[in-house]
């Protein structure tokens, strides 16, 4: 039995192609939603770009028929669902306390369709607005979030796993430096910890090669990078992935103070300035304020960006002053000199669309605040020889339109876990300071 999905504005602004994700079911867009999308189309933000894309998609579909009577979403498919733009809504079906608004128009259309089909077809509201879902439920209308881009965060891929083995297996692994393993649950570039089943304090670790189906021992980077030394096994894994030029996409997730951004920038500086593997280290982050926004900032572009990019500058200053051992100065130049030499660039993500980025070590900080569509835009900018590192905490999101399960970072982690050019590490242990670790655990 085909279902009918009534789509809210925020679904279209989050993913313009979402109307094609409902398989053989019918999709209804209220005319009030079209009106609301229209108010965004002149914006220069991601919402504005998505609003214009929604208009282009609907205009292309309109060429194949009439939206008011339904247009098949997939040409040449007998089981294709249809798209309808619903022109009117009878507000009398709603309680008088509900005022005239786009959300309430959606509810009225849902109830009208539910009454029309009288159980022959399910009518479901699709929205990211939790209040709309609550009101729909109160009125007896099923309501859901858009599930196509959602990932079950409780089962999110960690990037490493542990195995209990006999001591003889560990000894053999030490001698041969690799071990054949036929485990369908392992993913390419997954880190594997082999623990002695009799003594958990005895262990060895390696990286899984999905093509040859072997776990290969890792050589620890005892010299560190730019004064930064791994403080735990997760940071050791991350450094291995960051310095491996065969891995073109690295995702690092974890809470505040776990070292994600610092490790990524340190590896980028090493690969760019020391090894000359990349032409430039590019560090970017989305602009979302913590707490109430302070409004427009004075000055030129650099002065406006400085408060937003200060976390990046803090990490660079630590690295350029000698890393974790500040008495041992690692580099005599300031980061401004690296910027002037064209070896380092620090930018917002606002202007990434349309660019091509060849031979760059590209770090995207706070990637959890990006939508799957925005992440796709970033990854498709990667030119030949470019490596992209995404860092972020899926549980610390400032973007009001996404959550821990449908943000771009968790989406990429899940989609790329089977790819040989990608690696992921989840950080769980804070290393910023004792106070920071206790605050993260207790508050």
Helices and strands as residue ranges (DSSP letters): E 4-7, H 9-14, G 16-20, E 26-30, H 31-38, H 46-62, E 71-72, E 82-86, G 91-93, H 102-117, E 123-126, H 130-138, E 142-144, G 153-155, E 160-165, H 167-176, E 178-180, E 191-196, E 203-209, E 214-217, H 233-243, E 249-254, H 260-269, I 270-274, E 280-285, H 301-320, H 335-340, E 344-348, G 349-351, E 360-365, G 367-369, H 372-379, E 387-392, H 408-416, E 422-427, H 434-442
